[in-house]
């Protein structure tokens, strides 16, 4: 809604705060990496993500780090979350340039929040 109403500058701690506490953004919604199902999930957080975390670590390893209370866990989750947000804003910017922001918004809300 902020972008829709003309906001073009953001400052938010949510991606890093959530990341440090084990919540990770994906295009299919947030995941709580400490859930048991991720302990044996050797896939990256997102298959098509180009962030450092996804290119180098599995969900299982990140879950292991969180369960072991390793500081690296929050760093890796935050790195992915920041990458996710930066790329989301790039896509929003492109949708504005392409004059299809409202279609992009509706599609994103359907896919991400449903």
TORVEX-19730 format. One line per field, with one value per residue: residue in three letters; y, x, z of N, C-alpha, C, O in turn; residue number from 0. Coordinates in pm, whole numbers, plus 50000, padded with zeros to 5 digits. Each point is the difference from the previous one (the first is absolute). Layout:
residues N
r ala	...
n_v Y	...
n_u X	...
n_w Z	...
ca_v Y	...
ca_u X	...
ca_w Z	...
c_v Y	...
c_u X	...
c_w Z	...
o_v Y	...
o_u X	...
o_w Z	...
k NUM	...
END
This chain:
residues 114
r unk	unk	unk	unk	unk	unk	unk	unk	unk	unk	unk	unk	unk	unk	unk	unk	unk	unk	unk	unk	unk	unk	unk	unk	unk	unk	unk	unk	unk	unk	unk	unk	unk	unk	unk	unk	unk	unk	unk	unk	unk	unk	unk	unk	unk	unk	unk	unk	unk	unk	unk	unk	unk	unk	unk	unk	unk	unk	unk	unk	unk	unk	unk	unk	unk	unk	unk	unk	unk	unk	unk	unk	unk	unk	unk	unk	unk	unk	unk	unk	unk	unk	unk	unk	unk	unk	unk	unk	unk	unk	unk	unk	unk	unk	unk	unk	unk	unk	unk	unk	unk	unk	unk	unk	unk	unk	unk	unk	unk	unk	unk	unk	unk	unk
n_v 49880	49889	49789	49840	49975	49850	49833	50159	50032	49855	49997	49831	50008	50089	50130	50207	50169	50074	50148	50211	50080	50042	50224	49829	50185	49986	49907	49860	50178	50091	50032	49820	50152	50140	50092	49897	50098	50164	49900	49969	50209	49822	50037	50068	50172	50080	49868	50110	49905	50220	49965	50175	50131	50143	50191	50100	50099	49834	49919	49825	50049	50063	49841	49892	50108	49978	49817	50036	50073	49884	50082	49826	49890	50081	49922	49792	49962	50059	49854	49811	49992	50000	49805	49872	50057	49941	49784	49968	50060	49844	49824	50032	49989	49791	49913	50070	49905	49804	50135	49902	50220	50131	50036	50164	50211	50067	50068	50207	50171	50032	50108	50223	50114	49931
n_u 50083	50155	50059	49875	50094	50105	49908	50141	49882	50168	49856	50124	49897	49818	50056	50051	49852	49894	50106	50009	49813	50144	50000	49898	50112	49777	50098	50114	50134	49880	50223	49890	50161	49898	49889	49860	49806	50030	49895	49795	49985	50020	49783	50032	50112	50174	49834	49806	50013	49982	49824	50091	49843	49879	50116	49938	49799	50053	49824	50047	50096	49870	49894	50117	50021	49829	49985	50128	49806	49972	50192	50140	49952	50056	50203	50029	49950	50148	50169	49958	50000	50207	50108	49945	50079	50208	50024	49971	50158	50160	49958	50044	50211	50082	49951	50150	50201	49994	50044	50160	50033	49860	50074	50147	49924	49885	50120	50085	49865	49964	50150	50007	49839	50064
n_w 50000	50121	49953	50092	50202	49869	50115	50072	50187	49965	50171	49924	50198	49907	49827	50066	50004	49817	49868	50076	49905	49830	50012	49896	49936	49975	49820	50134	49996	50164	50022	50075	49968	50141	49828	50140	49950	50149	50170	49913	50079	49864	50045	49787	50083	49879	49929	50005	50201	49962	50133	50107	50091	49880	49985	50193	49991	50142	49885	49866	49804	49829	49883	49841	49805	49856	49870	49819	49911	49809	50078	49990	50186	50200	50058	50078	50215	50158	50029	50113	50224	50087	50022	50176	50203	50057	50058	50219	50147	50020	50135	50217	50081	50028	50202	50152	50031	50114	50175	50124	50034	49887	49792	49954	49994	49822	49823	49995	49952	49781	49872	49998	49896	49799
ca_v 50120	50116	50033	50042	50136	50090	49984	49944	49979	49914	49963	49904	49897	49871	49887	49951	49954	49870	49906	49962	49916	49876	50014	50025	50033	49929	50045	49925	50040	49987	49870	49999	49902	49909	49892	49868	49953	50052	49936	49904	50060	50040	50095	50138	50068	50008	49939	50095	50120	50019	50058	49923	49893	49894	49939	49928	49929	49937	50027	49914	50056	50123	49955	49948	50116	50063	49912	50006	50139	50058	50134	49994	49970	50127	50072	49938	50026	50144	50022	49960	50090	50128	49975	49983	50131	50084	49954	50031	50142	50011	49956	50103	50114	49967	49999	50141	50041	49929	50044	49891	49985	49945	49858	49938	50000	49898	49868	49977	49976	49867	49893	50008	50002	49894
ca_u 49917	50087	50041	49880	49970	50109	50119	50110	50116	49961	50101	49929	50084	49929	50072	50110	49946	49936	50106	50073	49913	49965	49894	50064	49909	50006	49890	49880	49967	50108	50020	50065	50105	50021	49901	50062	50004	50117	50123	50048	49973	50132	49987	50022	49877	49925	50078	50043	50056	50143	50069	50112	49949	49940	50101	50102	49953	49868	49906	50039	50118	49960	49923	50099	50066	49905	49983	50123	50015	50118	49975	49995	49862	49930	50066	49960	49857	49987	50055	49896	49885	50034	50003	49862	49933	50061	49952	49858	49989	50040	49886	49896	50046	49981	49856	49959	50052	49921	49861	49912	50019	49883	49995	50108	49959	49896	50062	50086	49917	49938	50099	50077	49917	49899
ca_w 50000	50003	49864	49929	50043	49968	50084	49921	50086	50110	50099	50082	50058	49995	49938	50083	50128	49978	49965	50121	50082	49930	49900	49871	49891	49872	49915	50040	50137	50097	50063	50131	49971	50113	49998	49985	49861	49928	50047	49899	49870	49950	49890	50044	50043	49875	49893	49897	50064	49974	50115	50054	50087	49920	49913	50076	50119	49994	50109	50113	50067	50068	50116	50095	50063	50094	50116	50076	50045	49935	49948	49854	49958	49978	49891	49873	49979	49971	49867	49904	50011	49937	49857	49959	50001	49897	49870	49992	49966	49859	49918	50012	49920	49860	49970	49986	49869	49899	50020	50042	50144	50068	49966	50076	50140	50019	49982	50115	50117	49983	50013	50124	50120	49999
c_v 50125	50045	50052	50144	50095	49990	49936	49984	49922	49976	49908	49893	49861	49888	49944	49952	49864	49894	49951	49905	49879	50007	50047	50023	49908	50051	49922	50033	49978	49856	50022	49887	49903	49890	49868	49957	50049	49933	49902	50049	50058	50089	50140	50061	50015	49953	50103	50129	50004	50059	49906	49881	49884	49928	49910	49912	49943	50045	49921	50060	50127	49965	49948	50115	50068	49915	49999	50139	50065	50136	50003	49978	50129	50080	49945	50027	50147	50033	49964	50098	50135	49987	49991	50136	50090	49958	50021	50146	50025	49962	50101	50121	49972	49999	50142	50052	49940	50035	49885	49972	49931	49851	49924	49986	49890	49859	49965	49967	49863	49889	49999	49987	49891	49866
c_u 50086	50039	49882	49963	50118	50124	50110	50129	49954	50118	49929	50095	49939	50080	50111	49949	49935	50104	50076	49919	49944	49884	50063	49894	50023	49886	49871	49957	50119	50011	50068	50101	50025	49896	50069	50016	50123	50131	50060	49972	50130	49993	50033	49868	49907	50090	50058	50059	50151	50075	50110	49951	49947	50101	50096	49950	49861	49913	50040	50118	49964	49917	50094	50070	49908	49982	50123	50031	50128	49964	49989	49858	49925	50060	49956	49853	49978	50051	49896	49882	50027	50004	49858	49930	50055	49948	49851	49980	50044	49884	49886	50037	49977	49852	49946	50045	49916	49851	49905	50014	49881	49982	50107	49960	49898	50057	50086	49917	49933	50101	50066	49913	49894	50062
c_w 50000	49861	49920	50033	49987	50087	49915	50081	50122	50093	50098	50049	49986	49934	50089	50136	49986	49967	50122	50088	49925	49903	49870	49894	49881	49915	50026	50142	50093	50047	50135	49995	50116	50009	49964	49854	49924	50042	49899	49858	49946	49877	50051	50046	49880	49887	49902	50057	49978	50119	50050	50082	49917	49910	50077	50115	49980	50117	50124	50076	50077	50124	50109	50073	50100	50125	50089	50054	49947	49940	49848	49949	49966	49887	49865	49968	49963	49861	49894	50004	49934	49848	49945	49987	49890	49862	49982	49959	49856	49907	50005	49914	49852	49963	49985	49863	49888	50008	50029	50150	50066	49969	50078	50147	50027	49988	50121	50124	49994	50030	50138	50125	50003	50030
o_v 50103	50118	50097	50070	50110	50076	49900	49978	50037	49992	50043	49953	49901	49891	49878	49900	49910	49888	49880	49925	49932	49895	50099	49923	49970	50064	50035	49928	49948	49927	50093	49883	49894	49912	49997	49936	49942	50021	49976	49920	50108	50018	50025	49942	49969	50043	49988	50097	49898	50041	49880	49890	49885	49881	49916	49917	50055	50055	50050	50001	50021	50062	50030	49994	50038	50052	49983	50022	50080	50015	50084	50044	50012	50069	50077	50029	50031	50082	50075	50043	50054	50087	50056	50028	50065	50086	50023	50030	50085	50067	50025	50053	50087	50041	50024	50066	50068	49950	50000	49885	49910	49924	49892	49895	49924	49912	49888	49906	49930	49905	49893	49941	49989	49899
o_u 49962	49988	50012	49941	49998	50095	49977	50107	49902	50115	49913	50087	50063	50006	50020	50050	50024	49992	50026	50056	49910	49953	50073	49905	50114	49908	49895	49919	50104	49901	50079	49964	50059	50010	50093	50100	50035	50103	50120	49996	50042	50100	49998	49894	49881	50114	50115	50017	50069	50115	50000	50055	50036	49985	50068	50076	49919	50048	49994	50002	50047	50017	49982	50018	50044	50000	49990	50103	50064	49895	49929	49966	49944	49928	49969	49965	49921	49941	49979	49953	49912	49950	49969	49935	49924	49968	49953	49917	49942	49974	49934	49916	49952	49964	49907	49923	49969	49920	49886	49990	50019	49957	49974	50020	50014	49966	49994	50031	49990	49970	50023	50042	49926	49931
o_w 49943	49966	49925	49917	50056	49980	49932	49943	50065	49956	50075	49926	50038	50056	50004	50053	50080	50050	50013	50080	50050	49955	49997	49987	49965	50051	49947	50058	49959	50009	50017	50013	49979	50085	49920	49966	49897	49936	50001	49906	50043	49929	50121	49979	50009	49988	49959	49926	50009	49984	49969	49989	50024	49972	49940	50050	49925	50099	50113	50123	50111	50105	50118	50122	50109	50111	50121	50063	50069	49939	49944	49891	49891	49927	49909	49886	49911	49930	49904	49895	49932	49929	49895	49899	49928	49917	49888	49914	49932	49901	49900	49927	49927	49889	49922	49931	49902	49920	49953	50043	50081	50086	50053	50061	50096	50079	50051	50073	50101	50072	50056	50099	50098	50003
k 0	1	2	3	4	5	6	7	8	9	10	11	12	13	14	15	16	17	18	19	20	21	22	23	24	25	26	27	28	29	30	31	32	33	34	35	36	37	38	39	40	41	42	43	44	45	46	47	48	49	50	51	52	53	54	55	56	57	58	59	60	61	62	63	64	65	66	67	68	69	70	71	72	73	74	75	76	77	78	79	80	81	82	83	84	85	86	87	88	89	90	91	92	93	94	95	96	97	98	99	100	101	102	103	104	105	106	107	108	109	110	111	112	113
END
